[in-house]
């Protein structure tokens, strides 16, 4: 939770605070918990559904993702890495 709180300002700067929503913890990736016990980490969701469209869940034949989310995700990851490394130095 500490790392999540530290990175919220980065999320807001990269995406705009109106696009950042804190969610309740969820069990969405069982491997993640194992790794997070070894090194600090946090999980975020990047919206990939174009407004006005429908999609099935991940790993279903009806899943639809909007490819325009890819550059947003790359920008977000770059901001997170940069800020996390800057805080460690």
C-alpha atoms as an extended CHARMM CRD file, in Angstrom:
* protein
*
        89  EXT
         1         1  UNK       CA              0.0000000000        0.0000000000        0.0000000000  PROA      1               0.0000000000
         2         2  UNK       CA              2.8990000000        2.3660000000        0.7070000000  PROA      2               0.0000000000
         3         3  UNK       CA              4.2130000000        2.1680000000       -2.8680000000  PROA      3               0.0000000000
         4         4  UNK       CA              0.7150000000        2.6990000000       -4.2350000000  PROA      4               0.0000000000
         5         5  UNK       CA              0.3160000000        5.8810000000       -2.1870000000  PROA      5               0.0000000000
         6         6  UNK       CA              3.7450000000        7.0910000000       -3.3090000000  PROA      6               0.0000000000
         7         7  UNK       CA              2.8890000000        6.5620000000       -6.9800000000  PROA      7               0.0000000000
         8         8  UNK       CA             -0.5940000000        8.1490000000       -6.9920000000  PROA      8               0.0000000000
         9         9  UNK       CA              0.8380000000       11.6150000000       -7.8280000000  PROA      9               0.0000000000
        10        10  UNK       CA              2.7220000000       10.0350000000      -10.7420000000  PROA      10              0.0000000000
        11        11  UNK       CA             -0.4540000000        8.3780000000      -11.9950000000  PROA      11              0.0000000000
        12        12  UNK       CA             -2.2660000000       11.7210000000      -11.8030000000  PROA      12              0.0000000000
        13        13  UNK       CA              0.5420000000       13.5560000000      -13.6180000000  PROA      13              0.0000000000
        14        14  UNK       CA              0.7270000000       10.9700000000      -16.3910000000  PROA      14              0.0000000000
        15        15  UNK       CA             -3.0130000000       10.5110000000      -16.9040000000  PROA      15              0.0000000000
        16        16  UNK       CA             -4.6940000000       13.5360000000      -15.3400000000  PROA      16              0.0000000000
        17        17  UNK       CA             -6.1580000000       13.2360000000      -11.8420000000  PROA      17              0.0000000000
        18        18  UNK       CA             -9.6740000000       12.9450000000      -13.2790000000  PROA      18              0.0000000000
        19        19  UNK       CA             -8.5910000000        9.6520000000      -14.8930000000  PROA      19              0.0000000000
        20        20  UNK       CA             -7.1890000000        8.0480000000      -11.7200000000  PROA      20              0.0000000000
        21        21  UNK       CA             -9.5340000000        6.1270000000       -9.4700000000  PROA      21              0.0000000000
        22        22  UNK       CA             -8.4420000000        4.2800000000       -6.3440000000  PROA      22              0.0000000000
        23        23  UNK       CA            -10.0120000000        0.8400000000       -6.2000000000  PROA      23              0.0000000000
        24        24  UNK       CA            -10.3600000000       -1.6950000000       -3.4370000000  PROA      24              0.0000000000
        25        25  UNK       CA             -7.7140000000       -4.4370000000       -3.4400000000  PROA      25              0.0000000000
        26        26  UNK       CA             -8.7610000000       -7.4580000000       -5.4920000000  PROA      26              0.0000000000
        27        27  UNK       CA             -7.3850000000      -10.9200000000       -6.0840000000  PROA      27              0.0000000000
        28        28  UNK       CA             -6.7990000000      -10.5700000000       -9.8050000000  PROA      28              0.0000000000
        29        29  UNK       CA             -3.3560000000      -12.0930000000      -10.2650000000  PROA      29              0.0000000000
        30        30  UNK       CA             -2.2850000000      -14.8960000000       -7.9560000000  PROA      30              0.0000000000
        31        31  UNK       CA              1.3740000000      -14.7140000000       -9.0620000000  PROA      31              0.0000000000
        32        32  UNK       CA              1.5180000000      -11.0220000000       -8.2330000000  PROA      32              0.0000000000
        33        33  UNK       CA              1.0230000000      -11.6250000000       -4.4910000000  PROA      33              0.0000000000
        34        34  UNK       CA              3.9880000000      -13.9940000000       -4.4660000000  PROA      34              0.0000000000
        35        35  UNK       CA              6.2980000000      -11.4640000000       -6.1180000000  PROA      35              0.0000000000
        36        36  UNK       CA              4.9740000000       -8.5670000000       -4.0260000000  PROA      36              0.0000000000
        37        37  UNK       CA              6.0510000000      -10.4330000000       -0.9010000000  PROA      37              0.0000000000
        38        38  UNK       CA              9.6260000000      -10.2810000000       -2.1770000000  PROA      38              0.0000000000
        39        39  UNK       CA              9.7510000000       -6.7380000000       -3.5550000000  PROA      39              0.0000000000
        40        40  UNK       CA              7.3930000000       -3.7630000000       -3.2660000000  PROA      40              0.0000000000
        41        41  UNK       CA              4.8620000000       -3.5710000000       -6.0600000000  PROA      41              0.0000000000
        42        42  UNK       CA              1.3820000000       -2.4200000000       -6.9010000000  PROA      42              0.0000000000
        43        43  UNK       CA             -1.2340000000       -3.3920000000       -9.4210000000  PROA      43              0.0000000000
        44        44  UNK       CA             -3.1120000000       -0.9760000000      -11.6330000000  PROA      44              0.0000000000
        45        45  UNK       CA             -5.7370000000       -1.3530000000      -14.2950000000  PROA      45              0.0000000000
        46        46  UNK       CA             -5.4680000000        0.4530000000      -17.5940000000  PROA      46              0.0000000000
        47        47  UNK       CA             -8.8460000000        0.9570000000      -19.2200000000  PROA      47              0.0000000000
        48        48  UNK       CA             -8.9130000000       -0.4370000000      -22.7440000000  PROA      48              0.0000000000
        49        49  UNK       CA            -12.5980000000       -0.1940000000      -23.6450000000  PROA      49              0.0000000000
        50        50  UNK       CA            -13.5540000000        2.5440000000      -26.0830000000  PROA      50              0.0000000000
        51        51  UNK       CA            -16.5460000000        4.5050000000      -24.7060000000  PROA      51              0.0000000000
        52        52  UNK       CA            -19.8240000000        3.3320000000      -26.1730000000  PROA      52              0.0000000000
        53        53  UNK       CA            -18.5860000000       -0.1890000000      -26.9600000000  PROA      53              0.0000000000
        54        54  UNK       CA            -18.9920000000       -3.5510000000      -25.2480000000  PROA      54              0.0000000000
        55        55  UNK       CA            -16.4680000000       -6.2330000000      -24.4540000000  PROA      55              0.0000000000
        56        56  UNK       CA            -16.3370000000       -9.6570000000      -22.9400000000  PROA      56              0.0000000000
        57        57  UNK       CA            -13.9230000000      -10.4690000000      -20.1340000000  PROA      57              0.0000000000
        58        58  UNK       CA            -10.2470000000      -11.1530000000      -20.7340000000  PROA      58              0.0000000000
        59        59  UNK       CA             -9.5200000000      -14.5760000000      -22.1790000000  PROA      59              0.0000000000
        60        60  UNK       CA            -12.8880000000      -14.7770000000      -23.9360000000  PROA      60              0.0000000000
        61        61  UNK       CA            -13.5810000000      -14.6590000000      -27.6750000000  PROA      61              0.0000000000
        62        62  UNK       CA            -15.6950000000      -11.5060000000      -27.2250000000  PROA      62              0.0000000000
        63        63  UNK       CA            -12.9250000000       -9.4480000000      -25.5590000000  PROA      63              0.0000000000
        64        64  UNK       CA            -12.3720000000       -6.1550000000      -27.3890000000  PROA      64              0.0000000000
        65        65  UNK       CA             -9.5040000000       -3.7970000000      -26.5220000000  PROA      65              0.0000000000
        66        66  UNK       CA             -8.9590000000       -0.3200000000      -27.9110000000  PROA      66              0.0000000000
        67        67  UNK       CA             -5.4100000000       -0.1590000000      -29.2900000000  PROA      67              0.0000000000
        68        68  UNK       CA             -5.2430000000        3.5640000000      -28.5280000000  PROA      68              0.0000000000
        69        69  UNK       CA             -4.6720000000        2.5260000000      -24.8760000000  PROA      69              0.0000000000
        70        70  UNK       CA             -1.1950000000        1.1790000000      -25.7700000000  PROA      70              0.0000000000
        71        71  UNK       CA              0.6180000000        4.5570000000      -25.9380000000  PROA      71              0.0000000000
        72        72  UNK       CA             -1.1710000000        5.6290000000      -22.7480000000  PROA      72              0.0000000000
        73        73  UNK       CA              0.0420000000        2.4880000000      -20.9870000000  PROA      73              0.0000000000
        74        74  UNK       CA              3.5950000000        2.9580000000      -22.2270000000  PROA      74              0.0000000000
        75        75  UNK       CA              3.6090000000        6.5910000000      -21.0630000000  PROA      75              0.0000000000
        76        76  UNK       CA              2.2570000000        5.5520000000      -17.6610000000  PROA      76              0.0000000000
        77        77  UNK       CA              4.8840000000        2.8370000000      -17.1990000000  PROA      77              0.0000000000
        78        78  UNK       CA              7.6740000000        5.2400000000      -18.1800000000  PROA      78              0.0000000000
        79        79  UNK       CA              6.4640000000        7.8490000000      -15.6670000000  PROA      79              0.0000000000
        80        80  UNK       CA              6.2020000000        5.2210000000      -12.9120000000  PROA      80              0.0000000000
        81        81  UNK       CA              9.6870000000        3.8300000000      -13.5220000000  PROA      81              0.0000000000
        82        82  UNK       CA             11.2530000000        7.2880000000      -13.7690000000  PROA      82              0.0000000000
        83        83  UNK       CA              9.6460000000        8.5750000000      -10.5790000000  PROA      83              0.0000000000
        84        84  UNK       CA             10.2890000000        5.3900000000       -8.6190000000  PROA      84              0.0000000000
        85        85  UNK       CA             13.9750000000        5.4390000000       -9.5620000000  PROA      85              0.0000000000
        86        86  UNK       CA             14.2280000000        9.1560000000       -8.7590000000  PROA      86              0.0000000000
        87        87  UNK       CA             12.7760000000        8.5660000000       -5.2600000000  PROA      87              0.0000000000
        88        88  UNK       CA             15.3030000000        5.8160000000       -4.5820000000  PROA      88              0.0000000000
        89        89  UNK       CA             18.3160000000        8.0500000000       -5.3230000000  PROA      89              0.0000000000
